[in-house]
Amino acid sequence: MSFRTLQRWALSALLTLLALTAGSAAFHPLPAFAQAELTRKVKNKVPPIYPDIAKRMSITGTVKVLVVVSPNGSLKSSKIVGGHPLLVTAAMDALKKWKFETASEESTGVVEFKFNPE
Protein backbone atom coordinates (compact mmCIF):
# COMPACT_ATOMS: atom_id res chain seq x y z
CA MET A 1 0.00 0.00 0.00
CA SER A 2 1.47 3.35 -0.97
CA PHE A 3 1.90 6.20 1.46
CA ARG A 4 -0.64 8.28 -0.48
CA THR A 5 -3.26 5.52 -0.25
CA LEU A 6 -2.61 5.12 3.47
CA GLN A 7 -2.90 8.88 3.92
CA ARG A 8 -6.26 8.96 2.12
CA TRP A 9 -7.54 6.00 4.14
CA ALA A 10 -6.54 7.66 7.42
CA LEU A 11 -8.19 10.94 6.45
CA SER A 12 -11.37 9.12 5.42
CA ALA A 13 -11.46 7.22 8.71
CA LEU A 14 -10.88 10.42 10.67
CA LEU A 15 -13.65 12.29 8.86
CA THR A 16 -16.05 9.41 9.44
CA LEU A 17 -15.20 9.39 13.15
CA LEU A 18 -15.72 13.14 13.36
CA ALA A 19 -19.09 12.88 11.65
CA LEU A 20 -20.21 10.14 14.03
CA THR A 21 -18.99 12.08 17.07
CA ALA A 22 -20.72 15.29 15.96
CA GLY A 23 -23.94 13.42 15.25
CA SER A 24 -24.06 11.77 18.66
CA ALA A 25 -23.77 15.15 20.43
CA ALA A 26 -27.16 16.15 19.05
CA PHE A 27 -28.79 13.20 20.80
CA HIS A 28 -27.03 13.75 24.15
CA PRO A 29 -27.30 17.44 25.00
CA LEU A 30 -25.72 18.69 28.22
CA PRO A 31 -27.97 19.48 31.14
CA ALA A 32 -28.17 23.23 31.80
CA PHE A 33 -26.34 22.95 35.15
CA ALA A 34 -23.37 21.16 33.58
CA GLN A 35 -22.16 24.14 31.57
CA ALA A 36 -20.03 25.54 34.41
CA GLU A 37 -16.37 24.86 35.05
CA LEU A 38 -15.66 22.44 37.89
CA THR A 39 -14.89 24.41 41.06
CA ARG A 40 -13.65 21.47 43.15
CA LYS A 41 -9.91 21.79 43.89
CA VAL A 42 -7.56 19.23 42.42
CA LYS A 43 -4.98 17.67 44.78
CA ASN A 44 -3.13 15.73 42.07
CA LYS A 45 -3.40 17.06 38.50
CA VAL A 46 -1.75 14.90 35.82
CA PRO A 47 -1.23 16.68 32.47
CA PRO A 48 -2.24 14.87 29.27
CA ILE A 49 0.39 13.54 26.89
CA TYR A 50 0.05 15.18 23.47
CA PRO A 51 -0.41 12.31 20.97
CA ASP A 52 2.41 12.09 18.39
CA ILE A 53 -0.03 11.71 15.51
CA ALA A 54 -1.84 14.89 16.58
CA LYS A 55 1.49 16.74 16.67
CA ARG A 56 2.42 15.50 13.20
CA MET A 57 -0.97 16.55 11.85
CA SER A 58 -0.77 19.93 13.67
CA ILE A 59 -4.03 19.23 15.49
CA THR A 60 -4.73 21.64 18.32
CA GLY A 61 -7.77 22.40 20.38
CA THR A 62 -9.61 21.93 23.62
CA VAL A 63 -11.18 18.77 24.98
CA LYS A 64 -14.11 19.38 27.33
CA VAL A 65 -15.19 16.69 29.76
CA LEU A 66 -18.26 16.73 31.99
CA VAL A 67 -17.22 15.14 35.28
CA VAL A 68 -18.88 14.03 38.49
CA VAL A 69 -16.53 13.89 41.48
CA SER A 70 -17.58 11.79 44.46
CA PRO A 71 -17.37 13.15 48.02
CA ASN A 72 -14.14 11.18 48.66
CA GLY A 73 -12.40 13.03 45.81
CA SER A 74 -12.37 10.27 43.20
CA LEU A 75 -13.74 10.61 39.69
CA LYS A 76 -17.20 9.05 39.69
CA SER A 77 -18.10 9.55 36.03
CA SER A 78 -17.04 11.46 32.95
CA LYS A 79 -18.48 12.27 29.55
CA ILE A 80 -16.76 13.91 26.60
CA VAL A 81 -18.70 16.99 25.52
CA GLY A 82 -16.27 18.47 23.00
CA GLY A 83 -12.90 18.06 21.39
CA HIS A 84 -11.00 16.42 18.57
CA PRO A 85 -11.19 12.60 18.68
CA LEU A 86 -7.39 12.28 18.44
CA LEU A 87 -7.03 14.36 21.62
CA VAL A 88 -9.86 12.81 23.64
CA THR A 89 -8.01 9.65 24.67
CA ALA A 90 -5.04 11.61 26.01
CA ALA A 91 -7.34 13.88 28.01
CA MET A 92 -9.29 10.96 29.48
CA ASP A 93 -6.13 9.02 30.37
CA ALA A 94 -4.85 12.05 32.31
CA LEU A 95 -8.19 12.79 33.98
CA LYS A 96 -8.48 9.23 35.32
CA LYS A 97 -5.31 9.89 37.35
CA TRP A 98 -6.59 13.11 38.94
CA LYS A 99 -7.43 13.21 42.65
CA PHE A 100 -9.71 15.90 44.06
CA GLU A 101 -10.12 17.29 47.57
CA THR A 102 -12.80 15.66 49.70
CA ALA A 103 -16.16 17.39 50.13
CA SER A 104 -19.52 16.77 51.78
CA GLU A 105 -21.27 16.04 48.46
CA GLU A 106 -20.71 15.28 44.79
CA SER A 107 -19.44 17.99 42.48
CA THR A 108 -20.34 18.33 38.81
CA GLY A 109 -18.75 20.53 36.18
CA VAL A 110 -16.66 20.75 33.05
CA VAL A 111 -12.89 20.21 32.91
CA GLU A 112 -10.98 21.55 29.89
CA PHE A 113 -7.71 20.27 28.43
CA LYS A 114 -5.96 22.59 25.96
CA PHE A 115 -3.65 21.02 23.38
CA ASN A 116 -1.14 23.25 21.60
CA PRO A 117 2.17 22.09 20.09
CA GLU A 118 5.27 23.56 21.67
C-alpha positions as a printed Julia matrix, in Angstrom:
118×3 Matrix{Float64}:
   0.0    0.0    0.0
   1.47   3.35  -0.97
   1.9    6.2    1.46
  -0.64   8.28  -0.48
  -3.26   5.52  -0.25
  -2.61   5.12   3.47
  -2.9    8.88   3.92
  -6.26   8.96   2.12
  -7.54   6.0    4.14
  -6.54   7.66   7.42
  -8.19  10.94   6.45
 -11.37   9.12   5.42
 -11.46   7.22   8.71
 -10.88  10.42  10.67
 -13.65  12.29   8.86
 -16.05   9.41   9.44
 -15.2    9.39  13.15
 -15.72  13.14  13.36
 -19.09  12.88  11.65
 -20.21  10.14  14.03
 -18.99  12.08  17.07
 -20.72  15.29  15.96
 -23.94  13.42  15.25
 -24.06  11.77  18.66
 -23.77  15.15  20.43
 -27.16  16.15  19.05
 -28.79  13.2   20.8
 -27.03  13.75  24.15
 -27.3   17.44  25.0
 -25.72  18.69  28.22
 -27.97  19.48  31.14
 -28.17  23.23  31.8
 -26.34  22.95  35.15
 -23.37  21.16  33.58
 -22.16  24.14  31.57
 -20.03  25.54  34.41
 -16.37  24.86  35.05
 -15.66  22.44  37.89
 -14.89  24.41  41.06
 -13.65  21.47  43.15
  -9.91  21.79  43.89
  -7.56  19.23  42.42
  -4.98  17.67  44.78
  -3.13  15.73  42.07
  -3.4   17.06  38.5
  -1.75  14.9   35.82
  -1.23  16.68  32.47
  -2.24  14.87  29.27
   0.39  13.54  26.89
   0.05  15.18  23.47
  -0.41  12.31  20.97
   2.41  12.09  18.39
  -0.03  11.71  15.51
  -1.84  14.89  16.58
   1.49  16.74  16.67
   2.42  15.5   13.2
  -0.97  16.55  11.85
  -0.77  19.93  13.67
  -4.03  19.23  15.49
  -4.73  21.64  18.32
  -7.77  22.4   20.38
  -9.61  21.93  23.62
 -11.18  18.77  24.98
 -14.11  19.38  27.33
 -15.19  16.69  29.76
 -18.26  16.73  31.99
 -17.22  15.14  35.28
 -18.88  14.03  38.49
 -16.53  13.89  41.48
 -17.58  11.79  44.46
 -17.37  13.15  48.02
 -14.14  11.18  48.66
 -12.4   13.03  45.81
 -12.37  10.27  43.2
 -13.74  10.61  39.69
 -17.2    9.05  39.69
 -18.1    9.55  36.03
 -17.04  11.46  32.95
 -18.48  12.27  29.55
 -16.76  13.91  26.6
 -18.7   16.99  25.52
 -16.27  18.47  23.0
 -12.9   18.06  21.39
 -11.0   16.42  18.57
 -11.19  12.6   18.68
  -7.39  12.28  18.44
  -7.03  14.36  21.62
  -9.86  12.81  23.64
  -8.01   9.65  24.67
  -5.04  11.61  26.01
  -7.34  13.88  28.01
  -9.29  10.96  29.48
  -6.13   9.02  30.37
  -4.85  12.05  32.31
  -8.19  12.79  33.98
  -8.48   9.23  35.32
  -5.31   9.89  37.35
  -6.59  13.11  38.94
  -7.43  13.21  42.65
  -9.71  15.9   44.06
 -10.12  17.29  47.57
 -12.8   15.66  49.7
 -16.16  17.39  50.13
 -19.52  16.77  51.78
 -21.27  16.04  48.46
 -20.71  15.28  44.79
 -19.44  17.99  42.48
 -20.34  18.33  38.81
 -18.75  20.53  36.18
 -16.66  20.75  33.05
 -12.89  20.21  32.91
 -10.98  21.55  29.89
  -7.71  20.27  28.43
  -5.96  22.59  25.96
  -3.65  21.02  23.38
  -1.14  23.25  21.6
   2.17  22.09  20.09
   5.27  23.56  21.67
